[in-house]
């Protein structure tokens, strides 16, 4: 078995995590979630999409598999960074209101 696909998977996963880490520091409200959350989301989604694309027949060293995988990982990290703080703030406000009534 050729080891190149696994090496490519490692590279694309690390790059996906790196893109997500850059997003963490480029976006506001980063104090609302942990420092490893976005890189973990970026890495997981990038790797999952890459494997799925290999499974459906994309060449592991093709341009499109890299582009789609990294775009999906970055998009998932961006979505997490934008949605999570709003949900967290709303949950914190509900918890504060609940605690204030007791």
Steps between C-alpha positions, in 0.01 A plus 500: 500500500625843407566729798452827310128540568561482875780757476274726295226456761743606774605809304147611416389447861786711639434774245128493584578536870743784423244692296250463784759617754562812293124560488486475879730798539351695210142494628340672800356326806778242522471512878165321476653164407822310562819554306499150351136493388533660157818311403332175610187577296709603199716189518208262550287639219794532260608139560146365480424678172836396353441133583143516367625650174767232464231243566281633219788502254691826521875465448677554832756728336254702292435871538125475557521260793732742679291805416168345603639343819674815620202717410268269695729497806546877494128551447411276793748681724367839386141393562592372845680825583204712393212292640638367828555836676140606430364176643736518793401859584130409484554195722702708746221761513238231564714343772559839664129577491419159651759541775389857576145383576614257769 
